[in-house]
Amino acid sequence: MLQMKTHYPDATRVEPSNRHTLAIVVDNEPGVLARIAGLFSGRGYNIESLTVTETEHEAHVSRITIVTTGTDSIIQQIKSQLERLVPVHRVVDLTMTGDAVERELCLVKVVGKGDHRVEAMRLASAFGARTLDATLTSFVYELTGTTDEVERFIKLMTAVGLVEVSRTGVAAMARGAEGMGGLSP
């Protein structure tokens, strides 16, 4: 076999970029979220979804769930950098732990009459969405589901008069008996 000499380096293998859901237990104190967001933005990482809530009031502990995209090595780097932050107690990549439950809540407002109104009601019923408000010309629906289900619902509602969307971001938890910590037994 004839090998050609070249001045160009061999092609390197490109690592695939995947979606990862990170669950982070932190002290609930001023500036923690800003420090974590700054870690992402300062290194050029994107946060696709972010949810934060206090999980234990007495101990001032919160849980942050972040959805981001990156190669496995980038995600490992993000985890390592997060773990070095003082108020961070634990970081878990729920994508890598195996089976996790993820849900997102959205509210959608649809305006329409006639066939569009009927189709909006049919779609809401098919997706199991709850009607929170109804007038003669509009509806507000609530849907809880996976990110893909929420995106499909929004896309379909666009065709029948979608005018407004509000989404919570992803809430996620590993399946099974083991907890992340941060809650008193």
C-alpha positions as CSV (number, residue, x, y, z in Angstrom):
1,M,0.0,0.0,0.0
2,L,1.4,3.4,-1.0
3,Q,1.6,5.9,1.8
4,M,1.6,9.6,0.9
5,K,3.8,12.0,2.8
6,T,1.9,15.1,4.0
7,H,2.7,18.1,6.1
8,Y,-0.8,18.0,7.6
9,P,-1.4,16.3,11.0
10,D,-3.5,13.1,11.1
11,A,-7.2,13.8,11.6
12,T,-8.1,13.7,15.3
13,R,-11.1,11.9,16.6
14,V,-13.9,14.3,17.5
15,E,-15.6,13.5,20.8
16,P,-19.4,13.7,20.5
17,S,-21.2,16.5,22.4
18,N,-24.2,15.2,24.4
19,R,-26.9,16.7,26.7
20,H,-26.1,16.3,30.4
21,T,-28.3,17.0,33.5
22,L,-26.3,18.0,36.6
23,A,-27.8,18.1,40.1
24,I,-25.8,20.3,42.5
25,V,-26.4,20.6,46.3
26,V,-25.2,23.9,47.6
27,D,-25.4,26.2,50.6
28,N,-28.3,28.6,50.2
29,E,-26.5,31.9,50.5
30,P,-26.2,35.1,48.5
31,G,-24.0,34.9,45.4
32,V,-23.8,31.1,45.1
33,L,-26.0,31.0,41.9
34,A,-24.0,33.9,40.4
35,R,-20.7,32.1,41.1
36,I,-22.0,28.9,39.4
37,A,-23.4,30.8,36.4
38,G,-20.1,32.8,36.2
39,L,-18.2,29.5,36.1
40,F,-20.2,28.5,33.1
41,S,-20.1,31.8,31.2
42,G,-16.5,32.5,32.0
43,R,-15.4,29.3,30.3
44,G,-17.9,29.6,27.4
45,Y,-20.2,26.8,28.5
46,N,-23.9,27.2,27.9
47,I,-26.7,26.6,30.4
48,E,-29.7,25.3,28.5
49,S,-32.0,24.9,31.5
50,L,-31.6,26.1,35.1
51,T,-33.8,25.4,38.2
52,V,-33.0,26.3,41.8
53,T,-34.9,25.8,45.0
54,E,-34.3,25.5,48.7
55,T,-34.6,21.9,49.7
56,E,-33.9,22.2,53.4
57,H,-34.9,25.5,55.1
58,E,-33.3,24.8,58.5
59,A,-29.9,23.9,57.1
60,H,-30.0,26.6,54.3
61,V,-29.4,24.0,51.6
62,S,-30.5,24.4,48.0
63,R,-30.5,22.1,44.9
64,I,-29.6,23.5,41.5
65,T,-30.4,21.5,38.4
66,I,-28.5,22.5,35.2
67,V,-28.9,21.1,31.7
68,T,-25.9,21.7,29.5
69,T,-24.3,20.2,26.4
70,G,-20.7,19.1,26.0
71,T,-18.3,16.3,25.4
72,D,-17.7,13.8,28.3
73,S,-14.4,15.5,29.0
74,I,-15.9,19.0,29.1
75,I,-18.7,17.8,31.4
76,Q,-16.1,16.1,33.7
77,Q,-14.2,19.5,33.7
78,I,-17.3,21.4,34.6
79,K,-18.1,18.9,37.5
80,S,-14.5,19.2,38.8
81,Q,-14.7,23.0,38.7
82,L,-18.1,23.0,40.5
83,E,-16.8,20.7,43.2
84,R,-14.0,23.1,44.0
85,L,-16.5,25.9,44.8
86,V,-16.8,26.3,48.6
87,P,-20.6,26.4,48.9
88,V,-21.0,23.2,46.7
89,H,-21.6,20.0,48.7
90,R,-22.2,17.5,45.9
91,V,-22.4,17.4,42.1
92,V,-24.0,14.5,40.3
93,D,-24.3,14.0,36.5
94,L,-27.7,12.4,36.4
95,T,-27.1,11.5,32.8
96,M,-24.2,9.2,33.7
97,T,-25.8,7.6,36.8
98,G,-28.2,5.7,34.5
99,D,-31.9,6.0,34.9
100,A,-33.2,9.4,36.0
101,V,-36.6,11.0,36.0
102,E,-36.8,14.4,34.3
103,R,-39.8,16.6,34.1
104,E,-40.5,20.2,33.0
105,L,-43.7,22.3,33.5
106,C,-44.9,24.7,30.9
107,L,-47.8,27.2,30.7
108,V,-49.0,28.1,27.2
109,K,-51.5,30.7,26.1
110,V,-53.4,30.0,22.9
111,V,-55.7,32.5,21.2
112,G,-58.1,31.3,18.6
113,K,-61.7,30.9,17.4
114,G,-63.6,28.2,15.5
115,D,-61.5,25.3,14.2
116,H,-58.3,26.6,15.9
117,R,-60.1,26.7,19.2
118,V,-61.4,23.1,18.8
119,E,-57.9,21.9,17.7
120,A,-56.3,23.5,20.7
121,M,-58.7,21.7,23.0
122,R,-58.1,18.4,21.2
123,L,-54.3,18.8,21.4
124,A,-54.4,19.7,25.1
125,S,-56.6,16.6,25.8
126,A,-54.2,14.4,23.8
127,F,-51.2,15.6,25.7
128,G,-53.0,15.5,29.1
129,A,-52.7,19.2,29.6
130,R,-54.8,21.0,32.3
131,T,-56.9,24.0,31.4
132,L,-56.0,26.8,33.9
133,D,-57.9,29.6,32.2
134,A,-60.5,29.8,29.5
135,T,-62.2,32.7,27.8
136,L,-64.3,33.0,24.7
137,T,-61.1,33.6,22.7
138,S,-58.2,32.1,24.7
139,F,-56.9,29.3,26.8
140,V,-54.0,28.9,29.3
141,Y,-52.8,25.3,29.5
142,E,-50.5,23.6,31.9
143,L,-48.4,20.6,30.8
144,T,-45.9,18.6,32.7
145,G,-43.7,16.2,30.8
146,T,-40.3,15.5,29.4
147,T,-38.5,18.3,27.6
148,D,-39.3,16.5,24.3
149,E,-43.0,16.3,25.1
150,V,-43.1,20.0,26.1
151,E,-41.4,21.0,22.9
152,R,-43.7,18.9,20.8
153,F,-46.7,20.4,22.5
154,I,-45.5,23.9,22.0
155,K,-44.7,23.2,18.3
156,L,-48.2,21.9,17.7
157,M,-49.9,24.7,19.6
158,T,-48.0,27.2,17.4
159,A,-50.2,26.2,14.5
160,V,-53.4,26.9,16.3
161,G,-52.6,30.3,17.9
162,L,-49.9,30.1,20.5
163,V,-49.1,33.6,21.8
164,E,-47.1,33.0,25.0
165,V,-45.0,30.3,26.7
166,S,-43.5,30.1,30.2
167,R,-41.3,27.1,31.1
168,T,-39.9,26.1,34.5
169,G,-36.8,24.3,33.2
170,V,-35.9,20.7,34.0
171,A,-36.4,19.1,37.4
172,A,-34.5,15.8,37.7
173,M,-33.8,13.0,40.2
174,A,-32.1,9.7,40.0
175,R,-34.3,6.6,40.3
176,G,-33.8,4.3,43.3
177,A,-33.4,4.5,47.0
178,E,-30.2,6.5,47.2
179,G,-30.5,10.3,47.8
180,M,-28.1,13.1,46.9
181,G,-27.8,14.4,50.4
182,G,-28.7,17.8,51.7
183,L,-31.8,16.6,53.4
184,S,-31.9,15.6,57.1
185,P,-33.0,12.0,57.7
